[in-house]
Amino acid sequence: MGFMPKEIEEYAADHTSPVSSLLKRLEKETAEKTPLPQMLSGKVEDRFLQILIRISGARRVVEIGTFTGYSTLMMAEGLDEDGEIMTLEISEEYAEIARSYFRKSPHGDKITLVLGPAVDTLRKIPGRSVDFVFIDADKASYPVYYSESFRMLRKGGLIAADNALWSGKVLSPADEDSRGIALFNEIVKKDKRVEKVMLTIRDGVYLIRKK
């Protein structure tokens, strides 16, 4: 959920480029088959990610947290034909929904889904080999995800981290997820190796550029 009134959220979505019928079906199935459909980041945020990929010229993308694959497909659309996205998911149930839509998409051949704990996979990725990272997985692990993302990111590469405001709970973090996000935010704030801006898109996006 975002911080804007529902009418403003709808207005922003209405003034954002439409998505494909495939993505509309995926959004509907996510609402019907998953207990937390709000985990789907949605048209506005994912169009933002897609445009970032286009203007940055990113060719190799890593997504930490696939869920049902909506953001994966949106980012894959933004990649050139020789681009690739590795997406990491721990839930077989969510991964199966995502795979079924990747198979239907003309951009599906750009996507590799890796099932299992994300940190195990991230540690195998060579340093300075990735252009763009999207972090949207378990919140308590954000500090670790950031450390690995920075390591594998090339100079000038971008990290976008979702849920940076965590429905305002970062102001008084009282649970493990809130504390994880708040700690991540402070680590990035103090990191002089990066340029950063925190955006109030939806539930907050922390956009980070490696110097």
Sine and cosine of phi, psi and omega as CSV:
sin_phi,cos_phi,sin_psi,cos_psi,sin_omega,cos_omega
0.00,0.00,0.53,-0.85,0.03,-1.00
-0.99,-0.14,0.00,-1.00,-0.02,-1.00
-1.00,-0.09,-0.23,0.97,-0.02,-1.00
-0.98,0.20,0.45,-0.89,0.14,-0.99
-0.84,0.55,0.50,-0.86,-0.05,-1.00
-0.81,0.59,-0.63,0.77,-0.02,-1.00
-0.90,0.45,-0.60,0.80,0.02,-1.00
-0.95,0.30,-0.64,0.77,0.07,-1.00
-0.86,0.51,-0.69,0.73,0.01,-1.00
-0.92,0.39,-0.61,0.79,0.03,-1.00
-0.89,0.45,-0.69,0.72,0.02,-1.00
-0.89,0.46,-0.68,0.73,0.01,-1.00
-0.90,0.44,-0.62,0.79,-0.01,-1.00
-0.92,0.39,-0.44,0.90,0.00,-1.00
-0.98,-0.19,0.36,0.93,0.07,-1.00
-0.91,-0.42,0.58,-0.82,-0.02,-1.00
-0.78,0.63,0.69,-0.73,-0.02,-1.00
-0.92,0.39,0.34,-0.94,0.02,-1.00
-0.97,-0.25,0.20,-0.98,-0.03,-1.00
-0.94,0.35,0.30,-0.95,0.07,-1.00
-0.89,0.45,-0.52,0.85,0.04,-1.00
-0.89,0.46,-0.70,0.72,0.00,-1.00
-0.93,0.36,-0.56,0.83,0.08,-1.00
-0.89,0.45,-0.65,0.76,0.04,-1.00
-0.91,0.41,-0.63,0.78,0.03,-1.00
-0.90,0.44,-0.67,0.75,0.03,-1.00
-0.88,0.47,-0.66,0.75,0.01,-1.00
-0.91,0.41,-0.71,0.71,0.00,-1.00
-0.91,0.41,-0.60,0.80,0.05,-1.00
-0.87,0.49,-0.67,0.75,0.02,-1.00
-0.91,0.42,-0.56,0.83,-0.06,-1.00
-0.99,0.13,-0.51,0.86,-0.20,-0.98
-0.92,-0.39,-0.10,1.00,-0.03,-1.00
-0.87,-0.50,0.52,-0.85,-0.05,-1.00
-0.97,0.25,-0.34,0.94,-0.03,-1.00
-0.76,-0.65,0.93,0.37,-0.06,-1.00
-0.89,0.45,-0.31,0.95,0.03,-1.00
-0.93,0.37,-0.17,0.98,0.10,-1.00
-0.93,0.38,-0.33,0.95,0.07,-1.00
-0.94,0.34,0.84,-0.55,-0.16,-0.99
-0.96,0.29,-0.40,0.92,0.20,-0.98
1.00,-0.05,0.16,-0.99,-0.15,-0.99
-0.88,0.47,-0.74,0.67,-0.11,-0.99
-0.91,0.42,-0.78,0.63,-0.02,-1.00
-0.90,0.43,-0.66,0.75,-0.06,-1.00
-0.96,0.27,-0.49,0.87,0.17,-0.99
-0.91,0.42,-0.61,0.79,0.07,-1.00
-0.86,0.52,-0.73,0.68,0.04,-1.00
-0.88,0.48,-0.68,0.74,-0.01,-1.00
-0.87,0.49,-0.68,0.73,0.00,-1.00
-0.92,0.38,-0.62,0.79,0.07,-1.00
-0.85,0.52,-0.67,0.74,0.02,-1.00
-0.90,0.43,-0.68,0.73,0.01,-1.00
-0.89,0.46,-0.77,0.64,-0.11,-0.99
-0.96,0.27,-0.41,0.91,0.02,-1.00
-1.00,0.08,-0.24,0.97,-0.03,-1.00
0.95,0.32,0.39,0.92,-0.02,-1.00
-0.86,0.50,0.66,-0.75,0.05,-1.00
-0.91,-0.42,-0.52,0.85,-0.01,-1.00
-0.86,-0.51,0.88,-0.47,-0.08,-1.00
-0.88,-0.48,0.63,-0.78,0.14,-0.99
-0.85,-0.52,0.78,-0.63,0.05,-1.00
-0.91,-0.40,0.84,-0.55,0.01,-1.00
-0.98,-0.17,0.98,-0.18,-0.07,-1.00
0.95,-0.30,0.99,-0.11,-0.07,-1.00
-0.99,0.15,-0.64,0.77,-0.23,-0.97
0.80,0.60,-0.82,-0.58,-0.03,-1.00
-0.99,-0.12,0.13,0.99,0.17,-0.98
1.00,-0.07,0.12,0.99,-0.03,-1.00
-0.90,0.45,-0.79,0.61,0.00,-1.00
-0.91,0.41,-0.56,0.83,0.04,-1.00
-0.85,0.52,-0.75,0.66,-0.02,-1.00
-0.92,0.40,-0.62,0.78,0.02,-1.00
-0.89,0.46,-0.69,0.72,0.01,-1.00
-0.93,0.36,-0.62,0.79,0.03,-1.00
-0.87,0.49,-0.59,0.81,0.06,-1.00
-0.87,0.49,-0.53,0.85,-0.03,-1.00
-0.98,0.18,-0.21,0.98,-0.01,-1.00
-1.00,0.09,0.55,-0.83,0.17,-0.99
-0.91,0.42,0.16,-0.99,-0.07,-1.00
-0.86,0.51,-0.49,0.87,-0.01,-1.00
-1.00,-0.03,0.10,1.00,0.03,-1.00
-0.98,0.19,0.29,-0.96,0.00,-1.00
-0.54,-0.84,0.54,-0.84,0.05,-1.00
-0.77,-0.64,0.80,-0.59,0.11,-0.99
-0.98,-0.20,0.84,-0.55,-0.03,-1.00
-0.88,-0.48,0.68,-0.73,-0.16,-0.99
-0.90,-0.44,0.79,-0.62,-0.05,-1.00
-0.62,-0.78,0.61,-0.79,0.00,-1.00
-0.99,-0.17,-0.32,0.95,-0.06,-1.00
-1.00,-0.08,0.87,-0.49,0.05,-1.00
-0.90,0.45,-0.60,0.80,-0.01,-1.00
-0.88,0.48,-0.75,0.66,0.01,-1.00
-0.93,0.36,-0.63,0.77,-0.02,-1.00
-0.88,0.48,-0.60,0.80,-0.02,-1.00
-0.92,0.40,-0.64,0.77,0.08,-1.00
-0.88,0.47,-0.72,0.69,-0.02,-1.00
-0.86,0.50,-0.74,0.68,-0.02,-1.00
-0.85,0.53,-0.64,0.77,-0.04,-1.00
-0.89,0.45,-0.55,0.84,0.03,-1.00
-0.99,0.12,-0.52,0.86,0.09,-1.00
-0.88,0.48,-0.63,0.78,0.00,-1.00
-0.91,0.41,-0.49,0.87,-0.03,-1.00
-1.00,0.09,-0.26,0.96,-0.12,-0.99
-1.00,0.01,0.60,-0.80,0.10,-1.00
-0.93,0.37,-0.19,0.98,0.02,-1.00
-0.97,-0.22,0.08,1.00,-0.09,-1.00
-0.88,0.47,-0.47,0.88,-0.03,-1.00
-0.96,0.28,-0.12,0.99,0.08,-1.00
-1.00,0.08,-0.18,0.98,-0.20,-0.98
-0.96,-0.28,0.72,-0.69,0.18,-0.98
-0.86,-0.52,0.87,-0.49,0.04,-1.00
-0.99,-0.16,0.79,-0.61,0.02,-1.00
-0.91,-0.40,0.86,-0.52,-0.03,-1.00
-1.00,-0.07,0.74,-0.67,0.03,-1.00
0.67,-0.75,0.04,-1.00,0.02,-1.00
-0.85,0.53,0.79,-0.62,-0.12,-0.99
-0.89,0.46,-0.64,0.77,-0.08,-1.00
-0.87,0.49,-0.61,0.79,0.01,-1.00
-0.87,0.50,-0.65,0.76,0.00,-1.00
-0.96,0.28,-0.68,0.73,-0.03,-1.00
-0.85,0.53,-0.63,0.77,-0.05,-1.00
-0.93,0.37,-0.25,0.97,0.03,-1.00
-1.00,-0.02,-0.18,0.98,-0.04,-1.00
-0.99,0.14,0.78,-0.62,-0.03,-1.00
-0.87,0.49,0.50,-0.87,0.05,-1.00
-0.91,0.42,0.54,-0.84,0.07,-1.00
0.83,0.56,0.58,0.82,-0.05,-1.00
-0.91,-0.41,-0.01,1.00,-0.12,-0.99
-0.86,-0.51,0.59,-0.81,-0.03,-1.00
-0.99,-0.11,-0.51,0.86,-0.14,-0.99
-0.48,-0.88,0.70,-0.71,0.04,-1.00
-0.79,-0.62,0.73,-0.69,0.12,-0.99
-0.91,-0.41,0.87,-0.50,-0.01,-1.00
-0.97,-0.24,0.87,-0.49,0.02,-1.00
-0.39,-0.92,0.89,0.46,-0.04,-1.00
-0.76,-0.65,-0.45,-0.89,-0.08,-1.00
-0.87,0.48,0.77,-0.63,-0.22,-0.98
-0.95,0.33,-0.54,0.84,0.00,-1.00
-0.89,0.46,-0.41,0.91,-0.05,-1.00
-1.00,-0.06,0.05,1.00,-0.03,-1.00
-0.81,0.59,-0.67,0.74,0.02,-1.00
-0.85,0.52,-0.65,0.76,0.03,-1.00
-0.93,0.36,-0.68,0.73,0.03,-1.00
-0.87,0.50,-0.62,0.78,0.01,-1.00
-0.91,0.42,-0.70,0.72,0.01,-1.00
-0.86,0.52,-0.72,0.69,0.01,-1.00
-0.94,0.35,-0.61,0.79,0.01,-1.00
-0.90,0.44,-0.69,0.72,0.02,-1.00
-0.88,0.48,-0.68,0.73,-0.02,-1.00
-0.87,0.50,-0.69,0.72,-0.11,-0.99
-1.00,0.05,-0.11,0.99,-0.05,-1.00
-0.99,0.11,0.66,-0.75,0.08,-1.00
-0.96,0.27,0.28,-0.96,0.10,-0.99
-0.87,0.49,0.74,-0.67,-0.04,-1.00
1.00,0.07,-0.08,1.00,0.01,-1.00
-0.96,0.28,0.24,-0.97,-0.11,-0.99
-0.87,-0.49,0.57,-0.82,0.20,-0.98
-0.86,-0.51,0.75,-0.67,0.16,-0.99
-0.88,-0.48,0.84,-0.54,-0.02,-1.00
-0.92,-0.40,0.84,-0.55,-0.02,-1.00
-0.99,0.14,0.32,-0.95,0.09,-1.00
0.89,0.46,0.53,0.85,-0.04,-1.00
-0.92,0.39,-0.34,0.94,0.03,-1.00
-0.98,-0.19,-0.33,0.95,0.13,-0.99
0.72,0.69,0.80,0.59,0.02,-1.00
0.82,0.57,0.51,0.86,0.02,-1.00
1.00,0.10,-0.11,0.99,-0.07,-1.00
-0.94,0.33,-0.21,0.98,0.06,-1.00
-0.92,0.39,-0.34,0.94,0.00,-1.00
-0.95,0.32,-0.52,0.85,0.04,-1.00
-0.63,-0.78,0.94,0.33,-0.10,-1.00
-0.91,0.41,0.84,-0.54,-0.08,-1.00
-0.81,-0.58,0.01,1.00,0.02,-1.00
-0.70,-0.71,0.14,-0.99,-0.12,-0.99
-0.87,0.50,-0.70,0.72,-0.01,-1.00
-0.90,0.43,-0.72,0.70,0.00,-1.00
-0.88,0.47,-0.67,0.74,0.01,-1.00
-0.92,0.40,-0.60,0.80,0.04,-1.00
-0.89,0.45,-0.71,0.70,0.03,-1.00
-0.91,0.42,-0.71,0.70,-0.02,-1.00
-0.88,0.48,-0.66,0.75,0.03,-1.00
-0.91,0.42,-0.72,0.70,0.06,-1.00
-0.82,0.58,-0.75,0.66,-0.02,-1.00
-0.85,0.52,-0.65,0.76,0.00,-1.00
-0.94,0.34,-0.61,0.79,0.04,-1.00
-0.87,0.49,-0.72,0.69,-0.01,-1.00
-0.91,0.40,-0.68,0.73,0.00,-1.00
-0.82,0.58,-0.64,0.77,-0.08,-1.00
-1.00,0.01,-0.11,0.99,-0.09,-1.00
-0.99,0.17,0.95,-0.31,-0.04,-1.00
-0.98,0.19,-0.04,1.00,0.01,-1.00
-0.99,0.10,-0.09,1.00,-0.08,-1.00
-0.73,-0.68,0.41,-0.91,0.25,-0.97
-0.98,-0.17,0.58,-0.81,-0.09,-1.00
-0.51,-0.86,0.45,-0.89,0.13,-0.99
-0.56,-0.83,0.74,-0.68,0.05,-1.00
-0.99,-0.13,0.82,-0.57,-0.09,-1.00
-0.94,-0.33,0.56,-0.83,-0.02,-1.00
-1.00,-0.07,0.54,0.84,0.12,-0.99
-0.95,0.32,0.82,-0.57,0.02,-1.00
0.78,0.63,-0.91,-0.41,-0.05,-1.00
-0.99,-0.14,0.38,0.92,0.02,-1.00
0.99,-0.11,0.79,-0.61,0.09,-1.00
-0.81,-0.58,0.84,-0.54,0.09,-1.00
-1.00,-0.08,0.91,-0.41,0.00,-1.00
-0.98,-0.21,0.81,-0.59,-0.19,-0.98
-0.75,-0.66,0.73,-0.68,0.05,-1.00
-0.87,-0.49,0.79,-0.61,0.02,-1.00
-0.97,0.23,0.82,-0.57,-0.02,-1.00
-0.93,0.36,0.00,0.00,0.00,0.00
